[in-house]
Amino acid sequence: MRYHRPAPGNQETPPFLPPTRVPPQSPQASPAPAETTQTPPTLPCSDDLTFIDDLTIPDGRQVKPGAELDKRWEVRNSGSCNWGEFYSLRLTAGESLGAAESLPLYPARSQTNAVFRILLEAPPEEGSYRSAWQAHNPAGEPFGDLIYIDIIVTN
């Protein structure tokens, strides 16, 4: 038997092509599409304080010179921020009556009541005295109602 090879240009049979090895296709996870939902922006909370009641030493109370005063106020955290360690109660007007002019604010969650307590001392001189205090947030900004003690020192 004689092998007949077609002449170039006469392409009756396709030329022999050796097989090529194609690696098997392994399933691959296609990258997940990027999430299109966005987290809603966090709105900053707001600070507020509402005075409720004088629990001790009503306004206009007569006290002796040098008397120790245990003043307590009931207040409400009427804002949406929780009061934490960086909140303070600061003297805003009047006499400090022996207290530091900036005190840590009692921690309170939003929409709850708290009791503020300051130990004070009546001045040695007779007269009328008022000590006004206000809450301040961590940025140092005052907020809410003023709270105060209003006394008359007399012998």
C-alpha positions in Angstrom: 0.0 0.0 0.0 1.3 3.2 -0.9 0.7 6.3 1.1 -0.5 9.2 -0.9 0.0 12.5 0.5 -2.1 15.4 -1.0 -0.1 18.0 -2.7 0.2 21.3 -0.9 -2.7 23.5 -1.6 -5.0 20.5 -2.1 -6.7 20.4 1.3 -9.0 17.5 1.0 -8.1 16.1 4.4 -7.1 18.2 7.3 -3.5 18.0 8.4 -2.9 15.9 11.5 -2.7 18.0 14.7 -1.4 16.3 17.8 -3.7 16.5 20.7 -3.1 19.2 23.3 -3.7 18.6 26.9 -6.3 20.9 28.3 -6.3 21.0 32.1 -9.6 20.1 33.6 -11.7 23.0 34.6 -12.1 23.2 38.4 -15.0 25.1 39.8 -13.7 28.5 41.0 -15.7 30.9 43.1 -16.1 34.0 41.2 -15.6 37.1 43.3 -18.8 38.3 45.0 -20.1 41.5 43.7 -19.4 44.5 45.9 -22.0 45.2 48.5 -24.2 47.9 47.2 -26.0 48.5 50.5 -24.4 51.2 52.6 -24.5 51.5 56.4 -26.6 54.4 57.3 -24.6 57.3 58.7 -24.5 57.5 62.5 -26.1 60.7 63.6 -24.4 62.4 66.5 -26.4 62.3 69.7 -27.6 65.4 71.5 -26.9 66.4 75.1 -29.6 67.8 77.3 -30.3 68.0 81.1 -33.7 68.8 82.7 -33.9 69.9 86.3 -36.5 68.0 88.2 -36.2 68.8 91.9 -34.1 70.1 94.8 -33.8 67.1 97.1 -32.0 68.9 99.9 -31.6 72.5 101.0 -34.5 74.3 99.4 -33.9 77.8 97.9 -33.6 80.5 100.5 -32.6 78.2 103.3 -31.0 80.0 106.2 -27.7 78.4 107.3 -25.0 79.2 109.9 -21.6 80.6 108.8 -19.2 77.7 107.9 -22.0 75.1 107.9 -21.5 71.9 105.9 -24.0 71.6 103.1 -25.0 68.4 101.4 -26.8 69.6 98.3 -28.6 67.1 96.0 -30.6 67.7 92.8 -32.6 65.3 90.8 -32.2 65.8 87.1 -33.1 63.9 83.9 -30.7 63.1 81.1 -33.2 64.3 78.5 -30.8 64.1 75.6 -29.9 61.1 73.4 -26.2 60.9 74.6 -25.3 58.7 77.6 -23.2 60.7 80.1 -19.9 59.0 80.6 -16.5 59.7 82.2 -15.7 62.8 80.2 -18.8 64.7 81.1 -18.5 67.3 83.9 -20.5 69.6 86.1 -18.9 73.1 86.2 -19.5 76.2 88.3 -20.9 78.9 85.9 -21.8 81.7 88.3 -21.6 82.7 92.0 -19.5 81.2 94.8 -17.9 77.7 94.6 -18.8 77.4 98.3 -15.6 75.3 98.9 -16.2 72.8 96.1 -13.9 72.3 93.1 -15.1 74.4 90.1 -15.3 71.3 87.8 -16.6 67.9 89.0 -17.3 64.7 87.2 -20.9 64.4 86.1 -22.7 61.4 87.5 -23.0 58.8 84.6 -26.5 58.4 83.3 -28.0 56.8 80.3 -30.2 58.7 78.0 -33.8 59.3 79.2 -33.0 58.3 82.8 -32.9 60.3 86.1 -29.9 60.9 88.2 -29.0 62.6 91.5 -26.2 65.1 91.6 -24.6 65.6 95.0 -22.0 68.3 95.9 -20.7 68.8 99.4 -20.4 72.5 100.1 -19.5 74.9 102.9 -21.4 78.1 103.8 -19.2 81.2 103.7 -18.1 82.7 107.0 -19.7 86.1 106.3 -23.5 86.7 106.5 -25.3 87.3 103.3 -27.2 85.8 100.4 -25.3 83.3 98.2 -26.0 81.5 95.0 -23.8 78.9 93.4 -24.9 78.0 89.8 -23.7 74.8 88.0 -24.1 73.5 84.5 -23.3 70.2 82.7 -20.6 70.1 80.0 -20.0 67.5 77.4 -16.6 66.0 76.5 -16.0 68.8 74.0 -16.4 71.3 76.9 -19.8 72.6 75.6 -22.4 73.5 78.2 -25.8 72.0 77.9 -29.2 71.7 79.7 -30.8 73.5 82.7 -28.6 75.3 85.3 -28.8 73.9 88.7 -28.0 76.0 91.8 -28.0 76.3 95.5 -29.5 79.5 96.9 -28.7 80.1 100.7 -28.8 82.9 103.3 -26.0 82.8 105.8 -27.1 84.2 109.1 -26.0 83.9 112.8 
